[in-house]
Amino acid sequence: MSNKTRNILKITAIILVVLTLLMQFHLIAIPAIAGYKYWIVVVSFGLLLIAGK
């Protein structure tokens, strides 16, 4: 896996966690994924594990 791919996975994970935090603090509302906040964080953690060397 190239460094570019790793960086893209890390950035994606960070964006997902920030999105979840904003939803948790009621700063944004996306009703379609509101029930999956926990799983979004789990997927983000998995992406970081995959991107690790």
Beta strands, then each sheet from edge to edge (+ up, - down):
end
